[in-house]
Amino acid sequence: MDNRREYTRVECDSECILMEIDGDTYSVLLEDLSLGGALITMRSGTPRLHVGDACSLMLCSDPGSCPTKHFCRVVRHSSAKIGVTFLTTRDQ
């Protein structure tokens, strides 16, 4: 299989927060991260996200301590894993 990734991935094992557009948040485990996106595993809840949906990722476990939201689009979705591509970054 051909590896078409533009950026190198770094393996991670840290908690972060996935936020749907309507504001619902979920605790997720960040599995890997690159300049272009991330792979996360759901730790709690079941988001209503589908491939193509917009969302935000905060790279910390406490929303009050995260200075930045990373706006994303879902590019892969399986039962517990979600792949997102970064669209832009905006300070809160």
C-alpha positions as CSV (number, residue, x, y, z in Angstrom):
1,M,0.0,0.0,0.0
2,D,1.2,3.5,-0.9
3,N,1.9,5.9,2.0
4,R,0.4,9.2,0.8
5,R,0.9,11.1,4.0
6,E,2.3,14.6,3.6
7,Y,3.6,14.9,7.2
8,T,5.5,12.6,9.6
9,R,3.3,11.2,12.4
10,V,4.4,11.2,16.0
11,E,2.9,8.6,18.3
12,C,1.2,10.0,21.4
13,D,-0.6,8.8,24.4
14,S,-2.3,11.8,25.9
15,E,-5.8,12.9,26.8
16,C,-7.4,15.7,24.8
17,I,-10.9,17.0,24.1
18,L,-13.0,16.6,20.9
19,M,-15.7,19.2,20.5
20,E,-18.6,19.0,18.1
21,I,-19.9,22.2,16.4
22,D,-22.9,22.2,18.8
23,G,-20.5,22.4,21.8
24,D,-20.8,18.8,23.0
25,T,-17.3,17.6,24.2
26,Y,-15.8,14.2,24.6
27,S,-12.7,12.9,26.3
28,V,-10.4,11.3,23.7
29,L,-7.0,9.7,23.6
30,L,-4.6,11.2,21.1
31,E,-2.9,8.3,19.3
32,D,-0.8,10.1,16.8
33,L,-0.3,13.7,15.6
34,S,1.2,15.4,12.6
35,L,1.2,18.9,11.2
36,G,-1.7,17.8,9.0
37,G,-4.0,16.0,11.5
38,A,-4.5,13.5,14.2
39,L,-5.8,10.1,15.0
40,I,-7.9,9.9,18.2
41,T,-9.6,7.1,20.1
42,M,-12.9,7.8,21.9
43,R,-12.7,7.3,25.7
44,S,-16.3,8.3,26.5
45,G,-19.5,8.9,24.7
46,T,-20.4,8.5,21.1
47,P,-20.1,11.6,18.9
48,R,-22.6,12.2,16.1
49,L,-19.7,12.9,13.7
50,H,-19.4,11.5,10.2
51,V,-16.7,11.8,7.5
52,G,-16.8,15.4,6.3
53,D,-18.1,16.9,9.5
54,A,-16.3,19.8,11.1
55,C,-15.2,19.7,14.8
56,S,-12.5,21.1,17.1
57,L,-9.7,19.4,18.9
58,M,-8.1,20.8,22.1
59,L,-4.8,19.2,22.9
60,C,-5.2,19.1,26.7
61,S,-7.5,17.3,29.2
62,D,-9.1,20.5,30.7
63,P,-10.9,22.9,28.4
64,G,-10.3,25.8,30.9
65,S,-6.5,25.4,30.4
66,C,-6.4,25.1,26.6
67,P,-5.5,28.4,25.0
68,T,-6.1,27.0,21.5
69,K,-8.7,25.1,19.5
70,H,-7.6,23.3,16.4
71,F,-10.5,23.3,13.9
72,C,-10.7,20.0,12.0
73,R,-12.6,18.0,9.5
74,V,-13.3,14.2,10.0
75,V,-11.5,12.2,7.3
76,R,-11.8,8.7,8.8
77,H,-14.3,7.2,11.3
78,S,-14.5,3.7,12.6
79,S,-16.2,2.4,15.8
80,A,-13.9,4.0,18.3
81,K,-11.2,5.8,16.1
82,I,-11.5,9.1,14.4
83,G,-9.0,10.6,12.0
84,V,-9.1,14.4,11.5
85,T,-7.3,16.8,9.3
86,F,-6.5,20.3,10.7
87,L,-8.2,23.2,8.9
88,T,-6.9,26.2,10.9
89,T,-6.0,27.2,14.5
90,R,-7.7,30.0,16.4
91,D,-7.0,31.3,19.9
92,Q,-10.0,31.2,22.2
